[in-house]
Amino acid sequence: MLPSIYFGSLEISTWRLAALGSVVICWILFLIRSKKLGYSFYAIFPWLLFALPVGTLGAHLFNKLIPVLAGSTYSPSNSFSGLTVIGSIISILIYSLLYIKYVMKTQPMPLMDAVAFTFPLSVLLGRIGCLLAGCCYGRTAPESIGASFLSAFTLPLDFYTPASEAGQAYHDMPLNTLVWNLPLLFMLEAFVILVITEALYHKREKWNLHPGTVFASAGALYSGGRFFLEFMRKDEMVGNTIFNAWQLATLVLFLFFTFWLCFSLYRRRQNLSHNKGGV
């Protein structure tokens, strides 16, 4: 594990470095795609550029707000944690829809479908930082897991440095104890979603998908998958529930994206019926 990189007296967080790197890679790939689609670089680049501070502010706000709304009995494990991902998604989504419609003055949904791949790709790359930093760590795994193929999805506690969040949470346990490698599971989920998202995007015309279907699918898959993966996180539950604050926030996202997806599929069915009727 490598939570920080040092250049002399300068300390750089690998989590922030991975997050920034994922953003830059997504920017480059989307700028290439948007150029092929005929969008102006001077319209697209400011959208991407300002999305960074918008996502950062939304991440901090959401990370502070959700534990408060969850109730005074809930105390998050740290002040800047996994809720940042969800906060970034919500804030950037709202900002993007407004920017595309009122600044670029074009229909948002076709462009949202084109940028949908950056959703899982940014998670896939950004979670490398979580793995290196020792945050977003999992629960302890059953001892029987060590003798099965599932051990590939675990980490021994000696992987984490004592100063990391995981190291502090498990400081009184044997170093050979296995815990679920939650960042890896998030990365695998993101990879699967990335493949599905790109397949849907490239088949959107052949399958007559309504604009917005690709992005809604990516959001529903991410939030639904993360909801179940969160059961493997070591964290406090909200009140008397079996859910942590991450799960409850993700559940809201899942319901939103599922409604969006159902609406898009309904519109596709309407369009197909209309086209058949016209014939």
C-alpha positions as CSV (number, residue, x, y, z in Angstrom):
1,M,0.0,0.0,0.0
2,L,1.2,3.5,-0.8
3,P,-1.0,6.2,0.7
4,S,1.4,9.0,-0.3
5,I,4.3,9.8,-2.6
6,Y,7.0,12.1,-1.4
7,F,9.1,14.5,-3.5
8,G,11.5,15.8,-0.9
9,S,9.4,17.5,1.7
10,L,6.3,17.5,-0.6
11,E,3.7,14.9,0.2
12,I,1.2,13.9,-2.5
13,S,-1.9,11.8,-1.7
14,T,-2.1,8.8,-4.1
15,W,-5.9,8.9,-3.7
16,R,-6.0,12.4,-5.1
17,L,-3.4,11.6,-7.7
18,A,-5.5,8.6,-8.9
19,A,-8.7,10.6,-8.9
20,L,-7.0,13.4,-10.9
21,G,-5.5,10.9,-13.3
22,S,-8.8,9.3,-13.9
23,V,-10.4,12.6,-14.7
24,V,-7.7,13.6,-17.2
25,I,-7.9,10.3,-19.0
26,C,-11.6,10.5,-19.2
27,W,-11.3,14.1,-20.5
28,I,-8.9,13.1,-23.3
29,L,-11.0,10.1,-24.4
30,F,-14.2,12.1,-24.4
31,L,-12.7,15.0,-26.3
32,I,-11.6,12.6,-29.0
33,R,-15.2,11.1,-29.2
34,S,-16.9,14.5,-29.1
35,K,-14.7,15.7,-32.0
36,K,-15.7,12.7,-34.1
37,L,-19.4,13.5,-33.3
38,G,-19.0,17.0,-34.6
39,Y,-19.1,19.0,-31.3
40,S,-16.9,22.0,-30.9
41,F,-13.8,21.7,-28.7
42,Y,-14.5,25.2,-27.3
43,A,-17.9,24.2,-26.1
44,I,-16.9,20.8,-24.7
45,F,-13.7,21.7,-22.9
46,P,-15.2,24.4,-20.6
47,W,-17.9,21.9,-19.7
48,L,-15.3,19.3,-18.7
49,L,-13.0,21.9,-17.0
50,F,-15.7,23.3,-14.7
51,A,-17.1,19.9,-13.9
52,L,-13.9,19.3,-11.8
53,P,-14.6,22.0,-9.2
54,V,-18.3,21.3,-9.4
55,G,-17.7,17.6,-8.6
56,T,-15.3,18.4,-5.9
57,L,-17.7,20.9,-4.1
58,G,-20.6,18.5,-4.5
59,A,-18.5,15.7,-3.1
60,H,-17.6,17.6,0.0
61,L,-21.1,18.8,0.5
62,F,-22.7,15.4,0.1
63,N,-20.1,13.8,2.3
64,K,-21.1,16.2,5.1
65,L,-24.8,16.4,4.4
66,I,-25.8,12.7,4.2
67,P,-24.5,11.6,7.7
68,V,-26.4,14.6,9.1
69,L,-29.6,13.6,7.4
70,A,-29.0,10.0,8.5
71,G,-29.4,11.1,12.1
72,S,-27.3,12.2,15.0
73,T,-26.6,8.6,16.0
74,Y,-24.6,8.0,12.9
75,S,-20.9,8.9,13.0
76,P,-19.0,8.4,9.8
77,S,-15.6,6.7,10.0
78,N,-13.9,9.8,8.6
79,S,-14.8,13.2,7.4
80,F,-14.0,12.7,3.8
81,S,-14.9,9.3,2.6
82,G,-16.7,7.2,0.0
83,L,-19.7,9.5,-0.1
84,T,-17.6,11.7,-2.3
85,V,-18.2,9.5,-5.3
86,I,-22.0,9.7,-5.0
87,G,-21.8,13.5,-4.3
88,S,-19.7,14.0,-7.4
89,I,-22.1,12.0,-9.5
90,I,-25.1,14.0,-8.5
91,S,-23.5,17.4,-8.7
92,I,-21.9,16.8,-12.1
93,L,-25.1,15.3,-13.5
94,I,-27.1,18.4,-12.6
95,Y,-24.4,20.7,-13.8
96,S,-24.0,18.9,-17.1
97,L,-27.7,18.9,-17.9
98,L,-27.9,22.6,-17.3
99,Y,-24.7,23.4,-19.2
100,I,-25.6,21.4,-22.3
101,K,-29.1,22.8,-22.5
102,Y,-28.5,26.5,-21.7
103,V,-24.8,27.1,-22.6
104,M,-24.3,24.7,-25.5
105,K,-28.0,25.1,-26.5
106,T,-28.4,21.6,-27.7
107,Q,-30.3,18.5,-26.5
108,P,-28.6,17.0,-23.5
109,M,-29.4,13.3,-23.8
110,P,-27.4,12.4,-27.0
111,L,-24.4,14.0,-25.4
112,M,-25.0,12.3,-22.1
113,D,-25.0,9.0,-23.8
114,A,-21.7,9.8,-25.5
115,V,-20.1,10.7,-22.2
116,A,-21.6,7.8,-20.3
117,F,-18.5,5.6,-20.6
118,T,-16.6,8.1,-18.4
119,F,-19.0,7.2,-15.5
120,P,-17.6,3.6,-15.0
121,L,-14.2,4.4,-16.3
122,S,-13.5,7.1,-13.7
123,V,-14.6,4.8,-11.0
124,L,-12.5,2.0,-12.3
125,L,-9.3,4.2,-12.4
126,G,-10.1,6.2,-9.3
127,R,-10.6,3.2,-7.0
128,I,-6.9,2.4,-7.5
129,G,-6.4,5.4,-5.2
130,C,-8.7,3.9,-2.6
131,L,-6.7,0.6,-2.7
132,L,-3.4,2.4,-2.3
133,A,-4.7,4.8,0.5
134,G,-6.2,2.0,2.6
135,C,-9.7,3.6,2.6
136,C,-13.0,2.0,1.6
137,Y,-11.9,-1.2,3.3
138,G,-14.0,-4.3,3.7
139,R,-15.3,-6.5,6.5
140,T,-13.3,-9.5,7.7
141,A,-13.8,-12.5,5.5
142,P,-14.6,-16.0,6.9
143,E,-11.6,-18.2,7.5
144,S,-12.8,-20.7,5.0
145,I,-12.4,-18.1,2.2
146,G,-8.6,-18.4,2.5
147,A,-8.7,-21.9,1.0
148,S,-11.0,-21.0,-2.0
149,F,-10.8,-18.9,-5.2
150,L,-12.6,-16.1,-3.4
151,S,-9.4,-15.3,-1.5
152,A,-8.4,-13.4,-4.7
153,F,-10.9,-10.8,-3.6
154,T,-9.4,-10.4,-0.2
155,L,-6.4,-8.7,1.4
156,P,-4.4,-9.6,4.5
157,L,-4.3,-6.9,7.1
158,D,-0.5,-6.6,6.8
159,F,-1.2,-5.1,3.3
160,Y,-2.3,-1.9,5.1
161,T,0.0,0.5,6.9
162,P,-0.8,1.0,10.6
163,A,-1.6,4.7,9.9
164,S,-4.2,4.0,7.2
165,E,-7.9,3.9,8.0
166,A,-8.0,0.2,7.6
167,G,-4.9,-0.3,9.8
168,Q,-6.4,1.8,12.6
169,A,-9.8,0.1,12.3
170,Y,-8.2,-3.4,12.6
171,H,-5.2,-2.5,14.8
172,D,-6.1,-5.2,17.4
173,M,-6.5,-8.1,15.0
174,P,-3.8,-10.6,13.6
175,L,-2.0,-9.3,10.6
176,N,-2.9,-12.5,8.6
177,T,-6.6,-11.8,9.0
178,L,-8.3,-11.5,5.6
179,V,-10.6,-8.6,4.8
180,W,-12.7,-8.2,1.6
181,N,-10.8,-6.1,-1.0
182,L,-13.7,-3.7,-1.5
183,P,-11.9,-1.3,-3.9
184,L,-11.1,-4.2,-6.2
185,L,-14.7,-5.3,-6.1
186,F,-15.8,-1.8,-7.0
187,M,-13.2,-1.8,-9.9
188,L,-14.5,-5.1,-11.2
189,E,-18.1,-3.8,-11.1
190,A,-17.0,-0.7,-13.0
191,F,-15.2,-2.7,-15.6
192,V,-18.4,-4.8,-16.3
193,I,-20.5,-1.6,-16.5
194,L,-18.0,0.0,-18.8
195,V,-18.2,-2.9,-21.3
196,I,-22.0,-2.9,-21.2
197,T,-22.2,0.9,-21.5
198,E,-20.0,0.9,-24.6
199,A,-21.9,-2.0,-26.1
200,L,-25.2,-0.1,-25.7
201,Y,-23.7,3.1,-27.1
202,H,-22.4,1.5,-30.2
203,K,-25.7,-0.4,-30.7
204,R,-27.9,2.6,-29.9
205,E,-29.0,3.3,-33.4
206,K,-29.4,-0.4,-34.4
207,W,-31.5,-1.0,-31.4
208,N,-33.4,2.3,-31.7
209,L,-32.5,3.3,-28.1
210,H,-34.1,6.5,-26.9
211,P,-31.6,9.2,-26.1
212,G,-30.5,9.0,-22.5
213,T,-30.9,5.2,-22.3
214,V,-27.2,4.5,-22.3
215,F,-26.4,7.0,-19.5
216,A,-29.4,5.8,-17.4
217,S,-28.3,2.2,-17.8
218,A,-24.8,3.0,-16.6
219,G,-26.2,4.9,-13.6
220,A,-28.7,2.1,-12.7
221,L,-26.0,-0.6,-13.0
222,Y,-23.5,1.3,-10.9
223,S,-25.9,2.3,-8.1
224,G,-27.6,-1.1,-8.0
225,G,-24.3,-3.0,-8.0
226,R,-22.7,-0.8,-5.4
227,F,-25.8,-1.1,-3.1
228,F,-25.1,-4.8,-2.7
229,L,-21.3,-4.5,-2.6
230,E,-21.7,-2.1,0.3
231,F,-22.7,-5.0,2.5
232,M,-19.0,-6.0,2.4
233,R,-17.9,-2.6,3.8
234,K,-16.8,-2.3,7.4
235,D,-18.8,0.7,8.7
236,E,-21.4,1.8,11.1
237,M,-25.1,1.2,10.3
238,V,-27.6,4.0,10.2
239,G,-29.9,3.8,13.3
240,N,-31.4,0.3,13.7
241,T,-31.1,-0.5,10.0
242,I,-28.8,-3.0,8.3
243,F,-27.6,-0.3,5.9
244,N,-24.8,2.2,6.0
245,A,-25.2,5.8,4.8
246,W,-23.5,4.9,1.6
247,Q,-26.1,2.3,0.8
248,L,-29.1,4.6,1.5
249,A,-27.6,7.3,-0.7
250,T,-26.9,4.8,-3.4
251,L,-30.4,3.4,-3.1
252,V,-31.8,6.9,-3.9
253,L,-29.5,7.0,-7.0
254,F,-30.7,3.6,-8.1
255,L,-34.4,4.6,-7.9
256,F,-33.7,7.7,-9.8
257,F,-31.7,6.0,-12.6
258,T,-34.2,3.1,-12.8
259,F,-37.1,5.5,-13.3
260,W,-35.0,7.3,-16.0
261,L,-34.3,4.0,-17.7
262,C,-37.9,2.8,-17.5
263,F,-39.0,6.1,-19.1
264,S,-36.4,5.8,-21.8
265,L,-37.5,2.2,-22.6
266,Y,-41.1,3.4,-22.6
267,R,-40.3,6.1,-25.1
268,R,-38.4,3.6,-27.3
269,R,-41.5,1.4,-27.3
270,Q,-43.7,4.4,-28.3
271,N,-41.3,5.3,-31.1
272,L,-41.3,1.7,-32.4
273,S,-45.1,1.6,-32.4
274,H,-45.3,4.9,-34.1
275,N,-42.9,3.9,-36.8
276,K,-44.8,0.6,-37.4
277,G,-48.1,2.6,-37.6
278,G,-46.6,5.0,-40.1
279,V,-45.6,2.1,-42.3
